[in-house]
Amino acid sequence: MKEYLKSQNKTNELVCKLNENDEIRRFSKSEYRWAENRERSFSKMSVKKGEIYQFEFGKNFIPEMSYEHRGLVIGIRQKLLYVLPIFSYNPKRHTDVFHPIENSESKSDLFLLRSTDYPFISHDSVLKLNDIRTVSINRIVYQHKGRIDPSTETYKTIELLAFQKVFPSFYYDYEKLKKAMYKDE
């Protein structure tokens, strides 16, 4: 109990220093959602690769994604989901983002989703390719109407780029093996 009170005091000190009402609101909403849903049984919803959901990522250290954001499901393992976070695109801050047509040579960790190409987003957004999150199905707040079909070249590119960003040496070995295999044919 002593450790809990110590952590609550530290958290309260931090919250009092935050002058940003939005940060306090998001923090409070996250804490409440966790306390309210921590022990609930697993959601029975059917989740598929390529679907877009609103997730509660919780509070995390910078540069990790925190609080409520959209995410693209790229894998499912029982009640765990593998998700690429989505957040708003800011052309002043994100000067070099990957886009299959506009900037296909970029080595960026961000993949640009233009709202003109994806009607399920209201403004240009980016996928954070190097931040695959493993989350419980219970972190889903709600489902967006959007989906990127896993059979499309766009989805395959997203998955490949995420693989390259997160596991570069494994990807390099994989490509080397693939070349050697086709060389022998």
Residue pairs with C-beta under 8 A, 6 or more apart in sequence:
15 24
15 27
18 24
18 27
26 66
26 67
26 68
27 59
27 67
29 67
29 68
30 56
30 58
30 59
30 66
30 67
30 68
31 59
33 56
33 141
34 56
34 58
37 138
40 138
42 79
42 136
42 137
42 138
43 79
43 137
43 138
43 140
45 137
45 140
45 143
47 53
47 73
47 76
47 81
47 137
47 140
48 73
48 76
48 147
49 73
49 74
49 75
49 76
49 150
50 72
50 73
50 74
50 147
50 148
50 149
50 150
50 155
51 72
51 73
51 143
51 144
51 146
51 147
52 70
52 71
52 72
52 73
52 86
52 120
52 143
52 144
52 145
52 146
52 147
52 148
53 70
53 71
53 73
53 83
53 140
53 141
53 142
53 143
53 144
54 68
54 69
54 70
54 71
54 140
54 141
54 142
54 143
54 144
55 68
55 69
55 70
55 71
55 83
55 85
55 133
55 135
55 139
55 140
55 141
56 67
56 68
56 139
56 141
57 64
57 65
57 66
57 67
57 68
57 69
57 71
57 85
57 133
57 135
57 139
58 66
58 67
58 139
59 66
59 67
60 66
64 131
65 85
65 87
65 128
65 131
65 133
68 141
69 85
69 86
69 87
70 85
70 86
70 87
70 121
70 125
70 144
71 83
71 84
71 85
71 86
71 133
71 135
72 83
72 84
72 86
72 127
72 148
72 158
73 81
73 82
73 83
74 82
74 83
74 84
74 132
74 158
74 159
74 162
75 81
75 82
76 82
79 136
79 137
79 138
80 134
80 135
80 136
80 137
81 134
81 135
81 136
81 137
81 139
81 140
82 132
82 133
82 134
83 132
83 133
83 134
83 135
84 127
84 128
84 129
84 131
84 132
84 133
84 158
84 162
85 127
85 128
85 131
85 133
86 113
86 121
86 125
86 126
86 127
86 128
87 125
87 126
87 128
88 123
88 124
88 125
88 126
89 97
89 112
89 113
89 123
89 124
89 125
89 126
94 108
94 110
94 126
96 103
96 106
96 108
97 103
97 106
97 108
97 110
97 111
97 112
97 126
98 104
98 106
98 107
98 108
98 110
98 111
98 112
98 129
98 161
99 106
99 111
99 112
99 114
100 153
100 154
100 157
102 112
103 112
108 129
109 128
109 129
109 130
109 131
109 165
110 126
110 127
110 128
110 129
111 126
111 127
111 129
111 157
111 158
111 161
112 124
112 125
112 126
113 121
113 124
113 125
113 126
113 127
114 124
115 121
115 122
115 123
115 124
115 125
118 146
118 148
119 146
120 144
120 145
120 146
120 147
121 146
127 158
129 158
129 161
129 162
129 165
129 166
130 162
130 165
130 166
132 162
132 166
148 154
148 155
148 158
149 155
150 156
150 159
163 171
164 171
